[in-house]
Amino acid sequence: MKSGLRTHRPSRVSLLTATALTSALTATLLALPAPASAATATIAAVQGSTRKSPYNAQQVTVSGIVTAIRSTGSSRGYWIQDPVGDGNPATSEAIFAYTGSSAPSTKVGDKVTVKGTVSEYYPGGSTAGGQSLTELTQPQIQSTASTGNPLPDPVVLNAASIPAAYTPSGNLENLTLNPSSYALDLYESLEGMRVQVDNARIVGASNDYNELFVTAKPTENPSPRGGTVYGSYTSQNTGRIKVMSLTGAFPTANVGDILGGSTVGPLDFDGFGGYTVQATTLGALTDNSLAHETTRAQNAGELAVATYNVENLDPTDPQSKFDRLAAGIVTNLSSPDIVALEEIQDNNGATNNGVVAADQTFTKLINAIAAAGGPTYAYRQINPINNMDGGEPGGNIRVGFLYNPARVGFTDRPGATSTNAVSVVNNGGTAALSFSPGRINPSNSAWNSSRKPLVGEFTFQGKTLFVIANHFNSKGGDQPLNARVQPPTRSSETQRAQQATQVNTFVKQLLAVQSSARVVVLGDLNDFEFSGALSTLTSGTGLTDLPATLPAGERYTYVYQGNSQVLDHILTSPSLSSSDYDIVHINAEFADKASDHDPQVVRLIP
């Protein structure tokens, strides 16, 4: 499972109506009569010029035109917008009236007067660190002055209207909005209002929640394949906007496809991706025919080493998933000699019954690879202690190796367990492992509830190679890019820095015994090429992080909320020269995929 990706989706379903009891309570609350007195205010006054309403928790009466209705799900309601406004660019002229699970009793184009309680709703909860959505709860339509009114013109979002700077620093709730200077302030100043994006390029593929991401800035950090590359903590890509649909229909779309024409709707705020166009008009999809990449095969003198996160693979997954992963390894990766795998689950997956063995998972994948025309790989791994390595409860994910015994030898040194640590042995100035495979310092607190690195000793054409497979802890718990306190807190980095230190120390031990040792460190490190964790990992080792050697537009193995980014890495020691290195894009940019990560491969000349 990818870092930062939701493993549970908080929604109004889970927060407000997860059980029959809360449903009944919600219905009761919605049925309560509002207090008799309510301040009459413009919508702009209710929204105010900051993120939190000056009328928060107060009863108000506002008037406007109904511009859109959400009539399904547990977050039903309608948007109303003042067609005139107050002329202040910092104040939104629209607001969402939340009716809970009750269908709204109004129509688009109605000019209504509504009484309700102003609320600041934090999607995902206030502790998640995200911003709030100003809305009316318990709304009661007092009167409908007219029907069939024309809707206010949408605000066009494009490179000219969206500022280059993403956000000011500090607690955003304490700051007056500055929409001409900061993208987040602009979006907040348009909260609930009709907006428009024209001929929008898709930078995050559609998903099971009927969401996708587009860019309103087509020249902002583009990848050659149509994405938007996240290249630093201060390059958040201000043109990224999430799109959902209020029309019911939703396209299956890949990165690089286009929503042709205009996509129009009120600007909502969501806990997974931030500002969202709830489209009442969705642009027509133009398929860009994005192709799955294929890398070349290694020649006789090259050693091909790859890494692939196979996303919680277990034998209960459909055969089609195994077949697709196998095709990716055989066809797209051209059957590497060594493949480090991440997120291999035990023999019964998420069934939480104490099973930790994964022989059936490996065997099923190996058989699928052979059936796809690939080699008959062998595998090496070490079973974890039940439920001690994080991931899906009961799944016992781990890292492991596939290798082609017709091309590569594996030096087995028995004795390793899930808890004892591999060490470096000095054989007269030549480095070796005490156990092969072995785990790096598995009892260290750096690996609490996280996957332990696996190191193996391989041989290729008479030369020894040490390969360290990794899956560092996820970004779960980090605040989002659009957090209400900037810069956001990335709390998960602390443990990854500790993990990087452990692997760094082990690499230094290998090189201290044999400075010419051939070492490959690889896997899902769950962090960026510019992160502190990667700096810690490489410090004093001479390791080269291969993703960082690519052109900036090609540095990505994962797409998260419209940002193409590096999470997976291959690093090589100074004694290894590579003929070429390739991130093979077959998953992350596609709506239909075998895994959420792209694999990568390096061809080495040992």
C-alpha positions as CSV (number, residue, x, y, z in Angstrom):
1,M,0.0,0.0,0.0
2,K,1.4,3.3,-1.0
3,S,2.5,5.8,1.5
4,G,0.2,8.7,2.1
5,L,-2.6,6.9,0.4
6,R,-5.8,6.4,2.3
7,T,-6.2,3.0,3.9
8,H,-9.5,4.1,5.3
9,R,-11.7,6.8,3.8
10,P,-13.3,9.0,6.5
11,S,-16.4,10.5,5.1
12,R,-19.6,11.9,6.3
13,V,-20.8,8.3,6.2
14,S,-18.2,7.3,8.7
15,L,-18.2,10.4,10.7
16,L,-21.9,11.1,11.0
17,T,-23.9,8.1,9.9
18,A,-21.7,5.0,10.5
19,T,-24.4,3.2,12.5
20,A,-28.1,3.2,12.8
21,L,-27.8,5.0,16.1
22,T,-25.9,7.9,14.7
23,S,-28.2,8.0,11.7
24,A,-31.1,8.3,14.1
25,L,-29.4,11.0,16.1
26,T,-28.5,12.9,13.0
27,A,-32.0,12.8,11.8
28,T,-33.3,14.0,15.1
29,L,-30.8,16.9,15.1
30,L,-31.8,17.9,11.6
31,A,-35.5,17.8,12.6
32,L,-35.0,20.2,15.6
33,P,-36.5,23.6,15.0
34,A,-33.9,26.4,14.7
35,P,-33.9,29.2,17.2
36,A,-36.4,31.9,16.5
37,S,-33.8,34.7,16.0
38,A,-31.2,34.7,13.2
39,A,-29.0,37.4,11.9
40,T,-29.6,38.5,8.4
41,A,-26.4,38.7,6.5
42,T,-24.9,38.5,3.0
43,I,-23.2,35.3,2.1
44,A,-19.9,37.2,1.7
45,A,-20.3,38.5,5.3
46,V,-20.8,34.9,6.5
47,Q,-17.8,33.7,4.7
48,G,-15.7,36.6,5.7
49,S,-12.1,37.4,4.6
50,T,-10.5,34.6,6.6
51,R,-10.9,30.8,6.5
52,K,-13.3,30.7,9.5
53,S,-16.6,32.5,9.4
54,P,-17.1,35.4,11.8
55,Y,-20.6,33.9,12.3
56,N,-19.3,30.5,13.2
57,A,-21.9,28.6,15.4
58,Q,-24.4,31.4,15.0
59,Q,-27.8,31.3,13.3
60,V,-28.0,33.4,10.1
61,T,-30.4,34.1,7.2
62,V,-28.8,34.4,3.8
63,S,-30.1,34.7,0.2
64,G,-28.8,33.5,-3.1
65,I,-29.4,31.4,-6.2
66,V,-29.2,27.6,-5.9
67,T,-26.3,26.7,-8.3
68,A,-25.9,22.9,-7.7
69,I,-27.5,20.1,-5.7
70,R,-25.8,17.0,-4.2
71,S,-28.7,14.6,-3.9
72,T,-26.9,11.3,-3.1
73,G,-24.7,10.0,-0.4
74,S,-24.5,11.1,3.2
75,S,-23.3,14.6,2.5
76,R,-26.3,15.9,0.7
77,G,-27.1,19.5,0.3
78,Y,-27.0,22.4,-2.1
79,W,-24.9,25.4,-3.0
80,I,-26.3,28.9,-3.0
81,Q,-24.5,31.9,-4.5
82,D,-25.1,35.6,-4.3
83,P,-25.2,36.8,-8.0
84,V,-24.1,40.3,-7.0
85,G,-21.6,40.0,-4.3
86,D,-19.7,42.6,-2.3
87,G,-16.8,43.3,-4.6
88,N,-14.2,42.0,-2.2
89,P,-12.0,39.3,-3.9
90,A,-11.2,37.9,-0.4
91,T,-14.8,36.9,0.4
92,S,-16.6,34.0,-1.2
93,E,-20.1,34.7,-2.5
94,A,-21.3,31.2,-2.1
95,I,-21.9,28.6,0.7
96,F,-22.9,25.0,1.0
97,A,-26.1,24.1,2.8
98,Y,-25.7,20.7,4.4
99,T,-28.9,18.6,4.6
100,G,-27.2,15.4,5.8
101,S,-28.9,12.3,4.4
102,S,-32.0,14.2,3.6
103,A,-32.7,15.1,-0.1
104,P,-32.6,18.9,-0.6
105,S,-36.1,20.4,-1.2
106,T,-35.0,23.0,-3.8
107,K,-34.0,23.2,-7.5
108,V,-31.1,24.7,-9.4
109,G,-32.0,28.3,-10.4
110,D,-34.2,28.9,-7.4
111,K,-33.6,32.2,-5.6
112,V,-34.0,31.3,-2.0
113,T,-33.7,32.7,1.5
114,V,-32.2,30.2,3.9
115,K,-31.9,30.1,7.6
116,G,-29.3,27.8,9.2
117,T,-26.4,27.5,11.6
118,V,-22.9,28.4,10.4
119,S,-20.5,25.6,10.9
120,E,-16.8,25.0,10.2
121,Y,-16.6,21.3,9.1
122,Y,-13.2,19.7,9.0
123,P,-13.2,16.7,6.6
124,G,-11.4,13.8,8.3
125,G,-11.6,15.6,11.6
126,S,-9.8,18.6,13.0
127,T,-6.9,16.5,14.2
128,A,-5.9,15.6,10.7
129,G,-4.6,19.1,10.2
130,G,-6.6,20.0,7.1
131,Q,-8.6,23.1,6.5
132,S,-12.3,23.6,7.2
133,L,-15.3,24.0,5.0
134,T,-17.7,26.8,6.0
135,E,-21.3,25.6,5.6
136,L,-24.8,26.0,6.8
137,T,-26.2,23.1,8.9
138,Q,-29.9,22.5,9.7
139,P,-30.8,24.7,6.7
140,Q,-34.4,25.8,6.4
141,I,-35.6,27.5,3.2
142,Q,-37.7,30.4,4.4
143,S,-38.9,31.5,1.0
144,T,-38.3,31.0,-2.8
145,A,-38.5,34.4,-4.5
146,S,-38.2,33.1,-8.0
147,T,-37.3,30.1,-10.1
148,G,-35.4,29.4,-13.3
149,N,-32.8,32.2,-12.6
150,P,-29.6,32.2,-14.7
151,L,-26.6,31.1,-12.7
152,P,-23.8,33.4,-11.8
153,D,-20.9,33.2,-14.3
154,P,-18.2,30.9,-13.2
155,V,-14.7,32.1,-12.3
156,V,-12.2,30.8,-14.8
157,L,-9.2,29.0,-13.2
158,N,-6.1,29.1,-15.4
159,A,-2.4,30.1,-15.4
160,A,-3.3,33.7,-15.4
161,S,-5.7,33.6,-12.5
162,I,-3.9,31.2,-10.2
163,P,-0.9,32.7,-8.3
164,A,2.5,31.0,-8.6
165,A,3.0,30.9,-4.8
166,Y,1.1,28.1,-3.0
167,T,0.5,29.4,0.5
168,P,1.7,31.8,3.1
169,S,3.4,30.3,6.2
170,G,1.9,30.1,9.7
171,N,-1.6,29.3,10.9
172,L,-3.7,30.1,7.9
173,E,-6.9,30.4,10.0
174,N,-5.3,33.5,11.6
175,L,-4.5,35.2,8.3
176,T,-6.6,37.4,6.0
177,L,-6.9,35.8,2.6
178,N,-4.7,37.2,-0.1
179,P,-6.1,35.6,-3.3
180,S,-3.9,37.5,-5.7
181,S,-0.7,36.2,-4.0
182,Y,-1.4,32.6,-2.9
183,A,-3.2,29.7,-4.7
184,L,-4.7,28.3,-1.5
185,D,-6.0,31.7,-0.6
186,L,-7.5,32.1,-4.1
187,Y,-9.3,28.7,-3.8
188,E,-10.5,29.5,-0.3
189,S,-11.9,32.9,-1.5
190,L,-13.9,30.9,-4.1
191,E,-15.2,28.3,-1.7
192,G,-18.7,27.2,-2.9
193,M,-18.6,29.5,-5.9
194,R,-19.0,28.3,-9.5
195,V,-15.6,27.9,-11.1
196,Q,-14.5,26.7,-14.6
197,V,-11.5,24.9,-15.9
198,D,-11.1,24.6,-19.7
199,N,-9.5,21.8,-21.7
200,A,-8.0,20.4,-18.5
201,R,-5.3,17.9,-18.7
202,I,-5.6,15.0,-16.3
203,V,-2.7,14.6,-13.9
204,G,-4.2,12.0,-11.5
205,A,-6.1,9.1,-13.0
206,S,-9.7,8.4,-12.1
207,N,-10.2,6.1,-9.1
208,D,-12.8,3.9,-7.4
209,Y,-14.3,7.0,-5.7
210,N,-15.0,8.7,-9.0
211,E,-12.3,11.3,-8.5
212,L,-9.5,12.5,-10.7
213,F,-7.1,15.4,-10.7
214,V,-6.5,18.0,-13.4
215,T,-4.2,20.9,-13.8
216,A,-5.3,24.4,-14.7
217,K,-1.7,25.2,-15.5
218,P,-0.6,23.0,-18.3
219,T,3.0,24.2,-18.3
220,E,3.5,23.7,-14.6
221,N,6.3,21.1,-14.0
222,P,5.0,18.8,-16.7
223,S,6.2,15.2,-17.2
224,P,6.7,14.0,-20.7
225,R,3.7,11.7,-20.3
226,G,1.2,14.4,-19.2
227,G,1.6,14.5,-15.4
228,T,2.7,17.2,-13.0
229,V,5.9,16.4,-11.2
230,Y,6.4,17.2,-7.5
231,G,10.0,18.2,-7.3
232,S,10.5,19.9,-3.9
233,Y,8.6,20.7,-0.7
234,T,8.0,24.2,-2.1
235,S,6.8,23.2,-5.5
236,Q,3.4,21.9,-4.6
237,N,1.9,22.5,-8.1
238,T,-0.7,25.2,-7.6
239,G,-2.7,24.3,-10.6
240,R,-3.8,20.9,-9.3
241,I,-7.5,20.6,-8.7
242,K,-9.6,17.6,-7.9
243,V,-12.7,16.9,-10.0
244,M,-15.8,15.0,-9.0
245,S,-19.2,14.9,-10.7
246,L,-22.7,15.8,-9.6
247,T,-24.1,14.5,-12.9
248,G,-23.7,10.8,-12.1
249,A,-21.6,10.0,-15.1
250,F,-17.8,9.8,-14.6
251,P,-15.1,8.9,-17.1
252,T,-12.3,6.3,-16.8
253,A,-9.3,8.5,-17.4
254,N,-5.5,8.2,-17.4
255,V,-2.8,10.8,-16.9
256,G,-2.4,12.9,-20.0
257,D,-6.1,12.6,-21.1
258,I,-8.0,15.8,-21.5
259,L,-11.4,17.0,-20.3
260,G,-12.2,18.9,-23.4
261,G,-14.3,22.0,-23.3
262,S,-15.4,23.4,-19.9
263,T,-15.6,21.7,-16.6
264,V,-17.9,23.8,-14.4
265,G,-19.2,23.5,-10.9
266,P,-19.0,24.8,-7.3
267,L,-15.7,24.6,-5.6
268,D,-15.9,22.2,-2.7
269,F,-13.3,21.2,-0.1
270,D,-12.4,17.6,0.6
271,G,-10.2,15.8,3.1
272,F,-8.5,13.8,0.3
273,G,-7.1,16.2,-2.2
274,G,-8.4,19.6,-1.0
275,Y,-10.3,21.9,-3.3
276,T,-12.6,20.0,-5.6
277,V,-14.7,21.0,-8.5
278,Q,-18.1,19.3,-8.0
279,A,-18.9,19.3,-11.7
280,T,-22.3,20.1,-13.0
281,T,-20.8,20.2,-16.4
282,L,-18.0,17.8,-17.1
283,G,-15.7,18.2,-20.0
284,A,-15.7,15.5,-22.7
285,L,-12.9,13.0,-22.3
286,T,-10.2,12.9,-25.0
287,D,-8.1,9.8,-24.7
288,N,-4.4,10.5,-25.0
289,S,-3.7,6.8,-25.6
290,L,-1.1,6.6,-22.8
291,A,1.1,3.6,-23.4
292,H,2.6,1.2,-20.9
293,E,6.4,1.5,-21.1
294,T,8.7,-1.4,-21.9
295,T,12.4,-1.5,-21.0
296,R,15.0,-3.3,-23.0
297,A,16.4,-6.7,-22.0
298,Q,19.8,-6.9,-20.4
299,N,22.6,-8.3,-22.5
300,A,24.8,-11.2,-21.4
301,G,27.3,-9.1,-19.5
302,E,24.7,-6.9,-17.7
303,L,23.0,-7.7,-14.4
304,A,19.5,-6.4,-14.3
305,V,18.2,-5.6,-10.8
306,A,14.6,-4.3,-10.3
307,T,12.3,-3.3,-7.5
308,Y,8.5,-3.6,-7.5
309,N,5.9,-2.9,-4.9
310,V,3.1,-5.4,-5.7
311,E,0.5,-3.8,-3.4
312,N,-0.6,-6.3,-0.7
313,L,-0.3,-9.4,-2.9
314,D,-1.6,-12.6,-1.4
315,P,-3.0,-15.9,-2.8
316,T,-6.6,-14.9,-2.4
317,D,-6.1,-12.1,-4.9
318,P,-7.7,-12.9,-8.3
319,Q,-5.5,-14.8,-10.7
320,S,-5.8,-11.8,-13.0
321,K,-3.7,-9.7,-10.6
322,F,-0.9,-12.3,-10.6
323,D,-1.1,-12.5,-14.3
324,R,-0.8,-8.7,-14.7
325,L,2.1,-8.5,-12.3
326,A,3.8,-11.4,-14.1
327,A,3.3,-9.7,-17.5
328,G,4.8,-6.5,-16.1
329,I,7.9,-8.4,-14.9
330,V,8.3,-10.5,-18.1
331,T,7.3,-8.1,-20.8
332,N,7.6,-4.5,-19.4
333,L,10.7,-5.2,-17.2
334,S,12.2,-7.8,-19.6
335,S,12.7,-10.4,-16.9
336,P,15.3,-8.9,-14.6
337,D,17.8,-11.1,-13.0
338,I,16.9,-10.0,-9.5
339,V,13.6,-8.4,-8.4
340,A,13.1,-7.0,-4.9
341,L,9.5,-7.2,-4.0
342,E,7.6,-5.2,-1.5
343,E,4.2,-5.8,0.1
344,I,4.2,-9.6,-0.3
345,Q,1.5,-10.8,2.2
346,D,1.2,-14.1,3.9
347,N,-0.6,-17.2,2.6
348,N,-4.1,-16.0,3.6
349,G,-3.7,-12.2,3.3
350,A,-5.6,-10.1,5.7
351,T,-7.2,-13.0,7.5
352,N,-5.8,-12.3,11.0
353,N,-5.2,-15.8,12.3
354,G,-1.5,-16.0,13.1
355,V,-0.3,-17.3,9.7
356,V,2.9,-15.7,8.6
357,A,4.3,-18.0,5.9
358,A,4.2,-16.6,2.4
359,D,5.4,-19.6,0.3
360,Q,2.1,-19.8,-1.5
361,T,2.2,-16.1,-2.4
362,F,5.7,-16.4,-3.9
363,T,5.0,-19.7,-5.6
364,K,1.8,-18.4,-7.2
365,L,3.6,-15.3,-8.6
366,I,6.6,-17.4,-9.8
367,N,4.2,-19.8,-11.6
368,A,2.4,-16.8,-13.2
369,I,5.8,-15.4,-14.4
370,A,6.7,-18.8,-16.0
371,A,3.3,-19.0,-17.6
372,A,3.9,-15.6,-19.1
373,G,7.1,-16.8,-20.8
374,G,9.5,-15.7,-18.1
375,P,12.2,-17.6,-16.2
376,T,11.4,-19.9,-13.3
377,Y,12.5,-17.6,-10.5
378,A,13.6,-18.8,-7.1
379,Y,12.9,-16.7,-4.0
380,R,14.3,-15.8,-0.7
381,Q,12.6,-14.1,2.3
382,I,12.2,-14.3,6.1
383,N,8.8,-14.6,7.8
384,P,8.0,-11.7,10.1
385,I,6.5,-12.0,13.6
386,N,2.8,-11.9,13.3
387,N,1.4,-8.4,13.1
388,M,4.7,-6.7,13.9
389,D,5.7,-5.3,10.6
390,G,2.8,-2.9,9.9
391,G,0.5,-2.8,6.9
392,E,-2.9,-4.4,6.7
393,P,-3.7,-6.3,10.0
394,G,-3.2,-10.0,9.5
395,G,-1.4,-9.5,6.2
396,N,2.1,-9.6,7.5
397,I,3.6,-7.8,4.5
398,R,7.3,-8.2,4.0
399,V,10.1,-7.7,1.4
400,G,11.6,-10.6,-0.5
401,F,13.8,-11.5,-3.5
402,L,13.1,-13.2,-6.8
403,Y,16.1,-14.2,-8.8
404,N,16.8,-16.1,-11.9
405,P,19.0,-19.1,-11.0
406,A,20.0,-19.6,-14.6
407,R,21.8,-16.2,-14.5
408,V,22.4,-15.4,-10.8
409,G,23.6,-17.4,-7.8
410,F,22.4,-16.9,-4.3
411,T,24.8,-17.5,-1.4
412,D,22.7,-19.2,1.3
413,R,24.1,-18.7,4.8
414,P,21.5,-20.3,7.2
415,G,20.6,-19.3,10.7
416,A,18.6,-16.1,10.2
417,T,15.3,-15.6,12.1
418,S,12.8,-12.8,12.2
419,T,14.6,-11.3,15.2
420,N,18.3,-11.9,14.9
421,A,20.4,-9.4,13.1
422,V,22.7,-10.0,10.1
423,S,26.2,-8.8,10.5
424,V,29.1,-8.1,8.2
425,V,31.9,-10.8,8.3
426,N,35.5,-9.9,7.3
427,N,37.0,-12.8,5.3
428,G,40.5,-11.5,4.9
429,G,39.4,-8.1,3.6
430,T,36.5,-9.5,1.7
431,A,33.0,-8.7,3.0
432,A,30.4,-11.4,3.6
433,L,27.2,-11.8,5.5
434,S,26.7,-13.8,8.7
435,F,23.3,-14.8,7.4
436,S,22.0,-14.7,3.8
437,P,19.3,-13.7,3.6
438,G,19.3,-11.7,6.8
439,R,17.5,-8.8,8.4
440,I,19.2,-5.6,9.4
441,N,18.9,-5.0,13.1
442,P,15.3,-6.1,13.3
443,S,14.9,-5.4,17.0
444,N,15.8,-1.8,16.8
445,S,13.0,0.6,17.5
446,A,13.4,2.2,14.1
447,W,11.5,-0.8,12.7
448,N,8.6,-0.8,15.1
449,S,5.4,-1.7,13.2
450,S,7.4,-1.5,10.0
451,R,9.1,-3.8,7.5
452,K,12.6,-4.9,8.2
453,P,15.2,-4.7,5.5
454,L,16.4,-7.9,3.9
455,V,19.9,-8.3,2.7
456,G,21.1,-11.1,0.4
457,E,24.4,-12.1,-1.0
458,F,24.3,-12.8,-4.8
459,T,26.9,-13.8,-7.3
460,F,27.0,-12.9,-11.0
461,Q,29.7,-14.2,-13.3
462,G,31.9,-14.8,-10.3
463,K,31.4,-11.5,-8.6
464,T,29.6,-10.9,-5.3
465,L,26.8,-8.4,-5.0
466,F,25.0,-7.4,-1.8
467,V,21.3,-6.4,-2.3
468,I,19.3,-4.7,0.4
469,A,15.6,-4.7,-0.1
470,N,13.6,-2.1,1.8
471,H,10.1,-0.9,2.6
472,F,10.3,2.1,4.9
473,N,7.4,3.3,7.0
474,S,4.5,5.0,5.2
475,K,3.6,8.7,5.2
476,G,0.4,7.9,7.2
477,G,-0.2,10.6,9.8
478,D,1.5,13.4,7.8
479,Q,-0.5,16.6,7.4
480,P,-1.7,17.3,3.8
481,L,0.0,19.8,1.5
482,N,-3.1,22.0,2.0
483,A,-2.9,21.9,5.8
484,R,-4.2,24.8,7.8
485,V,-0.8,25.3,9.4
486,Q,2.0,25.8,6.9
487,P,4.4,24.3,6.3
488,P,2.6,21.0,7.1
489,T,4.0,18.6,9.7
490,R,5.5,15.5,8.3
491,S,5.7,13.4,11.4
492,S,6.4,10.2,9.6
493,E,9.8,11.5,8.6
494,T,11.2,10.9,12.0
495,Q,11.0,7.1,11.8
496,R,12.2,7.0,8.2
497,A,15.2,9.0,9.2
498,Q,15.9,6.4,11.9
499,Q,15.5,3.6,9.3
500,A,17.7,5.3,6.8
501,T,20.4,5.6,9.6
502,Q,20.2,1.8,10.2
503,V,20.7,0.9,6.5
504,N,23.3,3.6,6.1
505,T,25.3,2.1,9.0
506,F,25.1,-1.4,7.5
507,V,26.3,-0.2,4.1
508,K,29.2,1.6,5.8
509,Q,30.1,-1.7,7.6
510,L,30.2,-3.5,4.3
511,L,32.4,-0.8,2.8
512,A,34.6,-0.6,5.8
513,V,35.6,-4.2,5.3
514,Q,35.7,-4.0,1.5
515,S,35.7,-0.6,0.0
516,S,35.1,-2.1,-3.4
517,A,32.0,-4.0,-2.2
518,R,29.2,-4.0,-4.8
519,V,26.0,-2.9,-3.0
520,V,22.5,-2.2,-4.2
521,V,20.0,-0.6,-1.9
522,L,16.5,-0.5,-3.3
523,G,12.8,-0.6,-2.6
524,D,9.9,1.5,-1.6
525,L,11.5,4.1,0.7
526,N,8.3,6.1,0.9
527,D,10.1,9.3,0.5
528,F,11.3,11.7,-2.1
529,E,14.7,12.1,-3.8
530,F,15.0,15.5,-2.1
531,S,14.0,14.3,1.3
532,G,16.0,14.2,4.5
533,A,15.7,10.4,4.6
534,L,17.5,10.0,1.3
535,S,20.2,12.4,2.5
536,T,20.6,10.4,5.6
537,L,20.7,7.1,3.7
538,T,23.4,8.2,1.3
539,S,25.6,10.3,3.7
540,G,29.2,9.1,3.8
541,T,28.5,5.9,1.7
542,G,29.0,7.1,-1.8
543,L,25.6,5.6,-2.7
544,T,24.1,7.1,-5.8
545,D,20.3,7.6,-5.8
546,L,19.4,6.7,-9.4
547,P,16.0,8.5,-9.6
548,A,17.8,11.8,-8.8
549,T,20.0,11.2,-11.9
550,L,17.1,11.4,-14.3
551,P,15.8,14.6,-15.9
552,A,13.5,16.4,-13.5
553,G,10.4,15.6,-15.5
554,E,11.0,11.8,-15.4
555,R,11.4,11.5,-11.6
556,Y,8.3,9.7,-10.5
557,T,7.2,6.2,-9.5
558,Y,3.8,7.1,-7.9
559,V,1.0,9.6,-8.4
560,Y,-0.6,11.1,-5.4
561,Q,-3.4,13.7,-5.6
562,G,-2.2,14.7,-9.0
563,N,1.5,15.0,-8.1
564,S,3.8,12.6,-9.8
565,Q,6.5,11.8,-7.3
566,V,9.4,9.5,-6.4
567,L,8.8,7.0,-3.6
568,D,10.7,4.0,-4.9
569,H,14.5,4.0,-5.4
570,I,17.5,2.1,-6.5
571,L,20.9,3.2,-5.1
572,T,24.2,1.8,-6.1
573,S,27.7,1.9,-4.4
574,P,30.7,3.5,-6.2
575,S,32.1,0.2,-7.4
576,L,29.0,-0.5,-9.5
577,S,28.6,1.2,-12.9
578,S,25.3,1.1,-14.7
579,S,24.7,1.0,-18.4
580,D,21.3,2.5,-17.9
581,Y,18.5,2.9,-15.4
582,D,14.8,3.0,-16.1
583,I,11.6,3.8,-14.2
584,V,9.0,1.7,-16.2
585,H,5.6,3.5,-16.1
586,I,3.0,0.8,-16.2
587,N,0.8,1.5,-13.2
588,A,0.8,4.9,-11.4
589,E,-0.6,6.9,-14.3
590,F,-3.4,4.5,-15.1
591,A,-7.0,4.1,-13.8
592,D,-6.7,0.3,-14.4
593,K,-3.5,-1.0,-12.9
594,A,-1.9,-4.0,-11.3
595,S,-0.3,-2.0,-8.5
596,D,-0.2,1.6,-7.4
597,H,3.6,1.8,-7.9
598,D,5.7,1.8,-11.0
599,P,8.6,-0.7,-11.0
600,Q,12.1,0.3,-12.0
601,V,15.3,-1.5,-13.2
602,V,19.0,-0.9,-13.4
603,R,21.3,-2.8,-15.7
604,L,24.7,-3.1,-14.0
605,I,28.2,-4.0,-15.2
606,P,29.7,-5.5,-12.0
